[in-house]
Amino acid sequence: MWSNLTARLSTKGSQKQTKPKSPTKKKSSGDAAERIAKHYLSKQGLKPIDQNVHYRFGEIDLIAMDGPQLVFVEVRYRKSISHGGSLASVDARKQKKIIKAAQLYLQQTYGNQPPSCRFDVIGISGSEETLNIQWIKNAFC
């Protein structure tokens, strides 16, 4: 029975052709905001180390070095501030997820010798023509 099923699935005639999923509008705008934030931070003298570090319980958008200090950066984008600004969206629940992810990153990457670190938030709002970037250093922890 399984061999028949495997044979049917492996034949070219029965394979269903599907288009690859295109990224959602939210995902692509988030990616664009992260690129903008990375470029902005680079111009401010930070050196990018990593980005989009995923764990089952959370994600770190950007990781950079600011001199000897490791910086975990949460990037938030809002086209409009009518439902609250981008910075206000980093609530206590989100902060806990980021902190937990950062702890695991530090443990995996640096073991018992982690560098000094901080948590920053970059809030981006507006459109391409009227982009507003707000950077809060040491935003939480």
Secondary structure as a PSIPRED ss2 file (coil, helix, strand):
# PSIPRED VFORMAT (PSIPRED V4.0)

   1 M C   1.000  0.000  0.000
   2 W H   0.000  1.000  0.000
   3 S H   0.000  1.000  0.000
   4 N H   0.000  1.000  0.000
   5 L H   0.000  1.000  0.000
   6 T H   0.000  1.000  0.000
   7 A H   0.000  1.000  0.000
   8 R H   0.000  1.000  0.000
   9 L H   0.000  1.000  0.000
  10 S H   0.000  1.000  0.000
  11 T C   1.000  0.000  0.000
  12 K H   0.000  1.000  0.000
  13 G H   0.000  1.000  0.000
  14 S H   0.000  1.000  0.000
  15 Q C   1.000  0.000  0.000
  16 K C   1.000  0.000  0.000
  17 Q C   1.000  0.000  0.000
  18 T C   1.000  0.000  0.000
  19 K C   1.000  0.000  0.000
  20 P C   1.000  0.000  0.000
  21 K C   1.000  0.000  0.000
  22 S C   1.000  0.000  0.000
  23 P C   1.000  0.000  0.000
  24 T C   1.000  0.000  0.000
  25 K H   0.000  1.000  0.000
  26 K H   0.000  1.000  0.000
  27 K H   0.000  1.000  0.000
  28 S H   0.000  1.000  0.000
  29 S H   0.000  1.000  0.000
  30 G H   0.000  1.000  0.000
  31 D H   0.000  1.000  0.000
  32 A H   0.000  1.000  0.000
  33 A H   0.000  1.000  0.000
  34 E H   0.000  1.000  0.000
  35 R H   0.000  1.000  0.000
  36 I H   0.000  1.000  0.000
  37 A H   0.000  1.000  0.000
  38 K H   0.000  1.000  0.000
  39 H H   0.000  1.000  0.000
  40 Y H   0.000  1.000  0.000
  41 L H   0.000  1.000  0.000
  42 S H   0.000  1.000  0.000
  43 K H   0.000  1.000  0.000
  44 Q C   1.000  0.000  0.000
  45 G C   1.000  0.000  0.000
  46 L C   1.000  0.000  0.000
  47 K E   0.000  0.000  1.000
  48 P E   0.000  0.000  1.000
  49 I E   0.000  0.000  1.000
  50 D E   0.000  0.000  1.000
  51 Q E   0.000  0.000  1.000
  52 N E   0.000  0.000  1.000
  53 V E   0.000  0.000  1.000
  54 H E   0.000  0.000  1.000
  55 Y E   0.000  0.000  1.000
  56 R C   1.000  0.000  0.000
  57 F C   1.000  0.000  0.000
  58 G E   0.000  0.000  1.000
  59 E E   0.000  0.000  1.000
  60 I E   0.000  0.000  1.000
  61 D E   0.000  0.000  1.000
  62 L E   0.000  0.000  1.000
  63 I E   0.000  0.000  1.000
  64 A E   0.000  0.000  1.000
  65 M E   0.000  0.000  1.000
  66 D E   0.000  0.000  1.000
  67 G C   1.000  0.000  0.000
  68 P C   1.000  0.000  0.000
  69 Q E   0.000  0.000  1.000
  70 L E   0.000  0.000  1.000
  71 V E   0.000  0.000  1.000
  72 F E   0.000  0.000  1.000
  73 V E   0.000  0.000  1.000
  74 E E   0.000  0.000  1.000
  75 V E   0.000  0.000  1.000
  76 R E   0.000  0.000  1.000
  77 Y E   0.000  0.000  1.000
  78 R E   0.000  0.000  1.000
  79 K C   1.000  0.000  0.000
  80 S C   1.000  0.000  0.000
  81 I C   1.000  0.000  0.000
  82 S C   1.000  0.000  0.000
  83 H C   1.000  0.000  0.000
  84 G C   1.000  0.000  0.000
  85 G C   1.000  0.000  0.000
  86 S C   1.000  0.000  0.000
  87 L H   0.000  1.000  0.000
  88 A H   0.000  1.000  0.000
  89 S H   0.000  1.000  0.000
  90 V C   1.000  0.000  0.000
  91 D C   1.000  0.000  0.000
  92 A H   0.000  1.000  0.000
  93 R H   0.000  1.000  0.000
  94 K H   0.000  1.000  0.000
  95 Q H   0.000  1.000  0.000
  96 K H   0.000  1.000  0.000
  97 K H   0.000  1.000  0.000
  98 I H   0.000  1.000  0.000
  99 I H   0.000  1.000  0.000
 100 K H   0.000  1.000  0.000
 101 A H   0.000  1.000  0.000
 102 A H   0.000  1.000  0.000
 103 Q H   0.000  1.000  0.000
 104 L H   0.000  1.000  0.000
 105 Y H   0.000  1.000  0.000
 106 L H   0.000  1.000  0.000
 107 Q H   0.000  1.000  0.000
 108 Q H   0.000  1.000  0.000
 109 T H   0.000  1.000  0.000
 110 Y H   0.000  1.000  0.000
 111 G C   1.000  0.000  0.000
 112 N C   1.000  0.000  0.000
 113 Q C   1.000  0.000  0.000
 114 P C   1.000  0.000  0.000
 115 P C   1.000  0.000  0.000
 116 S C   1.000  0.000  0.000
 117 C E   0.000  0.000  1.000
 118 R E   0.000  0.000  1.000
 119 F E   0.000  0.000  1.000
 120 D E   0.000  0.000  1.000
 121 V E   0.000  0.000  1.000
 122 I E   0.000  0.000  1.000
 123 G E   0.000  0.000  1.000
 124 I E   0.000  0.000  1.000
 125 S E   0.000  0.000  1.000
 126 G C   1.000  0.000  0.000
 127 S C   1.000  0.000  0.000
 128 E C   1.000  0.000  0.000
 129 E C   1.000  0.000  0.000
 130 T C   1.000  0.000  0.000
 131 L C   1.000  0.000  0.000
 132 N E   0.000  0.000  1.000
 133 I E   0.000  0.000  1.000
 134 Q E   0.000  0.000  1.000
 135 W E   0.000  0.000  1.000
 136 I E   0.000  0.000  1.000
 137 K C   1.000  0.000  0.000
 138 N C   1.000  0.000  0.000
 139 A C   1.000  0.000  0.000
 140 F C   1.000  0.000  0.000
 141 C C   1.000  0.000  0.000
